[in-house]
Amino acid sequence: MTGTFSLANDNSFALNVYNGDDVKAAHLHCAAVGVNGPVVVNLYENASSTDVNGPLAAGTLHDSHIYPEGANCPTPIRNLNELKT
């Protein structure tokens, strides 16, 4: 499975997933490469899994979507401006 994520200046986002089998959730983590760090923001969640090959989620993010755990990232992420840097 691979994917692309884009976040525009107006905080709208698009998430595309390719060759995704049994997808239930998608979110952004922060950590060093190869480390599964804390979740910073949830992008998609569904109780039942789905196969996807293309658009999975789109919408607009707000500062309130940033999880408090983002403050514990190696570079703290407490809001969308910090996520974008």
HELIX and SHEET records of a PDB file:
HELIX    1   1 ASP A   63  HIS A   65  5                                   3    
HELIX    2   2 PRO A   68  ASN A   72  5                                   5    
HELIX    3   3 LEU A   80  LYS A   84  1                                   5    
SHEET    1   A 3 THR A   2  LEU A   7  0                                        
SHEET    2   A 3 SER A  12  HIS A  29 -1                                        
SHEET    3   A 3 VAL A  39  THR A  60 -1                                        
END                                                                             
